């Protein structure tokens, strides 16, 4: 499943806008990745809606997750 050049261009532009809107998030990702996410690391995500409803989930990183992360890093 490859991405055609137009889709890649659109994703890159969307990422630029996202990072412009949320400049702390890429810095957070860089800090976490420099430390090195390892197998069995737990990643937790919290989402709070404007109405105040809270959703929380977490996952324990597996070897296949690490392989996916590496593939995504190589796309840059």
C-alpha positions as CSV (number, residue, x, y, z in Angstrom):
1,X,0.0,0.0,0.0
2,X,2.0,3.0,-1.2
3,X,1.1,6.7,-1.0
4,X,1.1,8.6,-4.3
5,X,3.1,11.8,-4.5
6,X,0.0,14.0,-4.3
7,X,-1.2,12.3,-1.1
8,X,2.2,12.6,0.4
9,X,2.3,16.3,-0.4
10,X,-1.1,16.8,1.2
11,X,0.0,14.9,4.4
12,X,3.2,17.0,4.6
13,X,1.2,20.2,4.3
14,X,-1.3,19.1,6.9
15,X,1.6,18.2,9.2
16,X,3.1,21.6,8.7
17,X,-0.2,23.2,9.7
18,X,-0.6,20.9,12.7
19,X,2.9,21.7,14.0
20,X,2.3,25.4,13.5
21,X,-1.0,25.1,15.5
22,X,0.6,22.9,18.1
23,X,4.3,23.8,18.4
24,X,4.8,22.0,21.7
25,X,3.6,18.6,20.4
26,X,6.5,17.9,18.0
27,X,9.0,19.0,20.7
28,X,7.3,16.5,23.1
29,X,7.6,13.8,20.5
30,X,11.3,14.6,19.9
31,X,12.0,14.5,23.7
32,X,10.3,11.1,24.0
33,X,11.9,9.6,21.0
34,X,15.4,10.9,22.0
35,X,14.9,8.9,25.3
36,X,14.0,5.9,23.2
37,X,10.6,4.2,23.4
38,X,11.3,0.6,24.3
39,X,9.3,-2.5,24.3
40,X,6.9,-2.6,27.3
41,X,6.8,1.2,27.5
42,X,3.3,2.4,28.4
43,X,1.8,5.2,26.4
44,X,-1.3,6.9,27.9
45,X,-3.6,9.3,26.1
46,X,-6.2,11.5,27.7
47,X,-8.9,13.4,25.7
48,X,-11.2,16.0,27.3
49,X,-14.1,17.3,25.2
50,X,-15.1,20.9,25.3
51,X,-18.1,19.7,27.4
52,X,-15.7,18.3,30.0
53,X,-16.1,14.6,29.2
54,X,-12.9,12.7,29.7
55,X,-11.6,9.6,27.8
56,X,-8.4,7.8,28.7
57,X,-6.7,4.8,27.2
58,X,-3.2,3.3,27.3
59,X,-1.2,0.8,25.5
60,X,2.0,-1.2,26.2
61,X,4.4,-0.9,23.3
62,X,5.2,-4.2,21.5
63,X,8.0,-5.1,19.1
64,X,5.7,-4.8,16.2
65,X,4.8,-1.2,17.4
66,X,8.5,-0.3,17.4
67,X,8.8,-1.6,13.8
68,X,5.8,0.6,12.8
69,X,7.3,3.6,14.5
70,X,10.6,3.0,12.6
71,X,8.8,2.8,9.3
72,X,7.0,6.0,10.0
73,X,10.2,7.8,11.0
74,X,11.8,6.6,7.7
75,X,9.0,8.3,5.7
76,X,10.3,11.8,6.6
